[in-house]
C-alpha cells in the first residue's frame, strides 16, 4: 500500500496510501512546483504522521498534520470503511457537521486504521536561506524568538538548541558552531522578501545580544545544517555512551516560553540529570532528552519525577503536558489535570464505543491488540505490525482487505 493515488496540482492536494513516506512523496512532487512541508525529522509514513498528529520544524509557518490533512479513508474496528470528509472530497473548509477528519488525526490508531489520506500541498518557495546564531543566555535566545514572531516575520523554521545540545551536535555532526544557546532559522520566499526578512531578524537578534551569525544559502549547506538538527537524538546519546535516551516534551504559550526553559535548565541541575534541550520554539514546543542508566533504579526515579514536574510546570503556565509525543502510559495521570474529568470521560467513551463494535480480538485492551489497532502510533504503516507482531495479524489483514474489496 505504497501508491500515490491521485495528484491534483490545481487544488494543491494529493491522495496517498499508508506506505507512502514523506520523502517519497516530495520526490514524486519534485517537478510539480509543489511540496509537502510537515517535517518531523524521520522519514515517516504520511498516514502514520496523520495518526500521530505529527508536526516538526516547519510547523511554525505551514502548520501541523492537523492543518494539512483534508480527508481520510479509515477502516473502522467493525470492518466498515469511512471517508471522514466524504468520498473523493478535497475542499479546504466545510460546515457540514462534525469535523471527523480532525477526530481521526492524532487518534493514534485507537479509532481505526488509516488506509488513505488526502493531503494539502504547498508551492515550493522561490528562494530559501538558513542561519544559525548564538546567544549569551537561554533567556536571550527565546526572547529573540518571541520578538521575531511579534514582528510578524514569516519565518519558516525557528529551532532552539541549548549549549549542551549544541556541543553534542558539533561533535556528532562535525559542525563548528559556538557552544552556546543557539537558534537555527530558515526563511522561504522571493529573493526580495528574503532580504527584508533576514535584515529584520538580524536587527532583533543583535538587540538581544545574539552573535556568531552563519548564513547558509546553498542547498548542500542547508541540508547539512538541518541534518545535524534532525540527528539531535543520536548526538545526545553519544554524550553518555552505554546509556539510554528518555525524551519528554511540553508546549506552552509563546510568551511563557522563556520562563519555563530557564526553569527546566535549573531543574536538570537540581535533579542531577544529564539532558539536552531542543525545540520548535516558534510553536512554544520543546523536547528534553535525558540520558539515563537503565540499571540505576534511583536515577530512573529521578527521571520520572523530573518529567512529571516538567509536565505540571507547563500546565501551570496554561500549556500542555505534551505538544507532540502524546499521552501514553507516562503522562496519562496528567491528562485529567489538563483537560478536566468531563473531557477525559468523552475521550474514553469514544474509544470504548469503538471497541464494542470491534471483533473480539481487537476489543481486548492487551498490548498485542493495541499494536494491531494502533499500528500507526509509531508513524509507520500498519503492514509493519501485520507482518511482525501478533498471532492475530493474518486475521486483521484479511479483515482489512475484505472490507476494501466489499466496499469497492
C-alpha positions in Angstrom: 0.0 0.0 0.0 2.6 2.5 -1.1 0.9 4.2 -4.1 0.3 7.8 -4.7 -3.2 7.5 -5.9 -4.2 11.0 -7.1 -2.4 14.3 -7.6 -4.4 17.5 -8.2 -1.9 20.3 -8.7 -4.6 22.9 -9.3 -6.2 22.1 -6.0 -2.9 21.7 -4.1 -3.8 18.2 -3.0 -2.7 14.6 -3.2 -4.1 11.2 -2.1 -1.6 8.7 -0.7 -1.7 5.2 0.7 -0.3 4.3 4.2 3.1 3.1 2.9 4.0 6.4 1.2 6.6 8.2 3.2 7.3 12.0 3.4 10.5 11.8 1.3 8.9 9.5 -1.3 6.0 12.0 -1.8 8.3 15.0 -2.1 10.5 13.1 -4.6 7.4 12.4 -6.6 6.4 16.1 -6.5 9.8 17.4 -7.5 8.8 18.6 -11.0 5.3 19.8 -10.0 6.4 23.0 -8.2 4.7 21.7 -5.0 5.8 20.0 -1.8 4.6 18.6 1.5 6.3 20.6 4.3 5.4 18.8 7.5 8.8 17.5 8.7 9.0 15.5 11.9 12.7 14.6 11.1 12.2 10.9 10.4 11.1 9.7 7.0 7.8 8.6 8.5 4.8 7.3 6.6 2.3 10.1 5.9 -0.7 8.2 7.2 1.3 7.4 10.3 2.0 11.1 10.6 -1.7 11.7 10.4 -2.4 9.1 13.0 0.0 10.6 15.5 -0.8 14.2 14.7 2.8 14.8 13.7 4.4 18.3 13.3 8.1 19.3 13.3 10.4 22.0 12.2 8.2 23.7 9.5 5.0 23.9 11.6 5.6 27.5 12.6 4.8 28.5 9.1 3.0 25.6 7.4 1.1 24.1 10.4 1.0 20.6 11.7 -0.7 17.5 10.2 -4.0 18.7 11.7 -3.7 21.7 9.3 -2.7 19.7 6.3 -5.0 16.7 6.2 -8.1 17.3 4.1 -9.7 13.8 4.1 -9.0 10.3 5.4 -10.1 6.8 4.4 -10.4 4.7 7.5 -11.2 1.1 8.2 -13.1 1.0 11.5 -12.8 -1.8 14.0 -16.2 -3.1 12.7 -14.7 -3.5 9.2 -16.6 -0.6 7.8 -14.8 1.9 5.5 -15.2 5.6 6.4 -14.3 8.7 4.4 -14.1 11.4 7.0 -14.9 14.2 4.6 -16.9 12.1 2.1 -15.6 10.0 -0.8 -13.3 12.0 -3.1 -13.7 15.3 -1.2 -10.8 17.7 -1.0 -12.2 21.0 0.0 -10.4 23.4 2.2 -13.3 24.1 4.6 -16.8 22.9 5.4 -19.7 23.5 7.8 -21.2 20.1 7.1 -21.4 18.6 10.6 -18.7 17.4 12.9 -15.0 17.6 11.8 -14.4 13.8 11.6 -11.1 14.3 9.9 -9.9 16.2 12.9 -11.1 13.5 15.2 -9.0 10.8 13.5 -5.9 13.0 13.1 -3.9 12.2 16.3 -6.1 9.3 17.4 -3.1 7.0 17.2 -5.0 4.1 15.7 -7.4 3.8 18.6 -10.5 4.6 16.4 -9.5 2.8 13.2 -6.7 2.2 10.7 -6.0 4.9 8.1 -5.8 3.3 4.6 -5.6 6.6 2.6 -5.0 10.3 3.2 -5.8 13.4 1.2 -3.1 16.0 2.0 -2.7 19.7 1.4 0.3 20.7 -0.7 2.2 24.0 -0.8 4.1 25.8 -3.5 7.9 25.4 -3.4 9.4 28.7 -2.3 11.4 30.6 -4.9 14.4 31.0 -2.6 15.5 29.7 0.8 18.1 30.8 3.3 19.1 29.2 6.6 21.0 30.7 9.5 22.4 29.9 13.0 23.2 32.4 15.7 24.4 32.1 19.3 23.2 33.9 22.5 24.8 34.6 25.9 21.8 33.1 27.7 18.7 30.9 27.2 16.6 33.9 28.0 18.1 36.0 25.3 17.6 33.2 22.7 14.0 32.7 23.5 13.2 36.4 23.8 14.5 36.7 20.3 12.1 34.1 19.1 9.2 35.9 20.7 10.2 39.2 19.3 10.7 37.8 15.7 7.2 36.3 15.8 5.7 39.5 17.3 7.3 41.5 14.4 5.4 39.2 12.0 8.5 38.0 10.3 7.2 34.9 8.3 10.0 32.6 9.5 9.7 29.1 8.1 11.7 27.3 10.9 13.0 28.5 14.2 14.6 25.9 16.4 16.3 26.3 19.8 19.2 24.2 21.0 20.7 24.7 24.4 24.5 24.8 24.9 24.7 21.1 25.9 22.8 20.1 22.7 24.9 22.4 20.6 28.1 20.8 21.9 26.7 17.4 21.2 25.7 18.3 17.6 29.2 19.8 17.0 30.8 16.6 17.9 28.3 14.2 16.3 27.7 16.1 13.0 31.1 17.8 12.7 29.7 21.3 13.0 31.8 24.3 14.1 29.1 26.3 15.9 29.6 28.3 19.0 28.8 26.2 22.2 26.1 28.4 23.5 22.3 28.6 23.4 21.6 28.7 19.7 18.8 29.4 17.2 18.5 27.6 13.8 16.4 29.6 11.4 15.1 29.3 7.9 13.3 31.7 5.6 11.2 31.0 2.5 10.1 33.4 -0.2 11.2 35.6 -3.1 14.8 37.0 -3.2 13.5 40.4 -2.3 11.3 39.2 0.6 14.1 37.1 2.0 16.4 40.1 2.1 13.8 42.0 4.2 13.2 39.1 6.5 16.9 38.5 7.1 17.6 42.1 7.8 14.7 42.5 10.3 15.6 39.2 12.0 19.3 40.2 12.4 18.3 43.5 13.9 16.1 41.8 16.5 18.8 39.2 17.3 21.6 41.7 17.7 19.3 43.8 20.0 19.0 40.6 22.3 22.8 40.1 22.3 22.9 37.4 19.6 26.2 36.9 17.7 28.2 34.4 15.6 25.8 34.6 12.6 26.3 32.0 9.9 24.2 32.1 6.8 23.6 29.1 4.5 22.1 29.8 1.1 23.3 26.7 -0.9 21.1 23.6 -0.7 24.1 21.4 0.4 24.9 23.8 3.3 21.3 23.9 4.4 20.9 20.2 4.2 24.0 19.7 6.4 22.6 22.1 9.0 19.2 20.5 9.2 20.6 17.0 9.2 22.5 18.0 12.3 19.3 19.2 13.9 17.4 16.1 12.9 20.2 13.9 14.4 20.0 15.6 17.7 18.7 12.4 19.4 21.8 10.4 18.3 24.1 13.3 19.2 22.6 13.3 22.7 23.1 9.6 23.1 26.7 10.0 22.2 27.2 12.3 25.2 26.9 9.3 27.6 27.8 6.0 25.9 26.0 3.0 27.2 23.0 4.9 28.5 19.5 5.1 27.1 17.6 8.1 26.0 14.4 9.3 27.6 12.6 12.0 25.7 9.8 14.2 27.0 8.1 17.3 25.6 5.8 20.1 26.6 4.3 23.1 24.9 3.3 26.5 26.4 2.1 29.8 25.1 5.0 31.5 23.4 5.0 34.4 26.0 5.7 31.8 28.8 8.5 30.0 26.9 11.5 31.9 28.3 10.2 31.3 31.8 9.8 27.5 31.5 13.0 27.0 29.6 15.0 28.7 32.3 13.2 26.7 35.0 13.9 23.5 33.1 17.6 24.2 33.0 17.6 24.8 36.7 15.6 21.6 37.3 18.1 19.5 35.3 20.8 20.7 37.6 18.7 20.2 40.8 17.8 16.6 39.8 21.4 15.8 38.9 20.5 14.7 35.4 22.3 14.8 32.1 20.0 16.2 29.5 19.8 18.3 26.4 17.0 20.7 25.3 15.9 21.2 21.7 12.7 22.6 20.5 10.3 24.0 17.9 10.2 27.2 19.8 8.2 29.1 17.2 5.3 27.0 18.5 6.2 27.1 22.1 7.1 23.4 22.0 10.4 21.9 23.2 11.9 18.5 24.0 14.1 17.4 26.8 16.3 14.4 26.0 17.5 12.8 29.2 20.4 10.2 29.4 19.8 7.5 31.9 21.4 4.4 33.1 18.6 1.7 32.9 20.4 -0.3 35.6 20.2 2.5 38.1 16.7 2.5 39.7 17.4 5.6 41.7 18.3 7.6 38.5 15.2 6.2 36.8 13.0 7.5 39.6 14.7 10.9 39.3 14.0 11.0 35.5 10.4 10.1 36.1 10.0 12.8 38.8 11.6 15.4 36.5 9.3 14.5 33.6 6.2 14.8 35.8 7.4 18.1 37.3 8.0 19.5 33.8 4.5 18.5 32.7 3.0 20.2 35.7 5.1 23.3 35.1 3.7 23.5 31.6 0.1 23.1 32.9 0.7 25.8 35.4 1.7 28.2 32.6 -1.5 27.4 30.7 0.3 25.0 28.3 0.0 21.3 27.6 1.9 18.4 29.1 2.8 17.1 25.6 3.0 19.1 22.3 4.0 16.2 20.1 4.7 12.9 21.8 1.2 12.1 23.0 0.0 10.9 26.4 0.9 7.2 26.6 1.5 5.5 29.9 3.9 8.1 31.2 1.6 11.1 31.2 -1.9 9.6 31.5 -2.1 10.9 35.1 -1.6 14.4 33.8 -4.5 14.3 31.2 -7.3 14.9 33.7 -5.4 17.8 35.1 -5.0 19.3 31.7 -8.5 18.8 30.1 -10.7 18.0 33.0 -12.7 14.9 34.0 -15.5 15.6 31.6 -13.2 15.7 28.6 -11.4 12.6 29.7 -14.8 10.8 30.0 -15.7 11.8 26.5 -12.5 10.5 25.1 -12.7 7.2 26.9 -16.3 6.8 25.9 -15.5 7.2 22.3 -12.7 4.5 22.5 -15.0 2.2 24.4 -17.7 2.6 21.8 -15.3 1.7 19.0 -14.0 -1.3 21.0 -17.6 -2.6 21.4 -18.0 -2.6 17.7 -14.8 -4.4 17.1 -14.1 -8.1 16.6 -13.3 -9.8 19.9 -9.5 -9.9 19.3 -9.5 -6.2 18.6 -11.6 -5.2 21.6 -9.2 -6.7 24.2 -7.0 -3.9 25.6 -3.9 -6.1 25.6 -0.5 -4.9 24.3 -0.8 -7.1 21.2 -4.2 -5.8 20.4 -3.1 -2.2 20.8 -0.2 -2.9 18.5 -2.7 -4.0 15.9 -5.4 -1.4 16.3 -2.8 1.2 17.0 -0.3 0.2 14.4 0.2 3.8 13.3 1.1 5.0 16.8 4.8 4.8 15.7 4.3 6.7 12.5 4.8 3.6 10.4 2.4 1.7 8.1 0.1 -1.0 9.5 1.8 -3.5 7.3 4.8 -3.5 9.7 2.7 -4.8 12.6 0.7 -7.1 10.3 3.9 -8.8 9.3 5.6 -8.9 12.7 3.7 -8.5 15.8 0.8 -10.9 16.6 -0.9 -14.2 16.1 -4.0 -12.2 15.0 -2.1 -10.4 12.3 -3.4 -12.7 9.5 -7.0 -12.2 10.7 -6.6 -8.4 10.8 -5.1 -8.3 7.3 -7.9 -10.5 5.9 -10.5 -8.2 7.7 -9.0 -5.0 6.1 -8.7 -6.5 2.6 -12.2 -8.0 2.8 -13.6 -4.6 3.9 -11.9 -2.8 1.0 -13.0 -5.4 -1.6 -16.6 -5.4 -0.5 -17.0 -1.6 -0.5 -15.2 -1.2 -3.8 
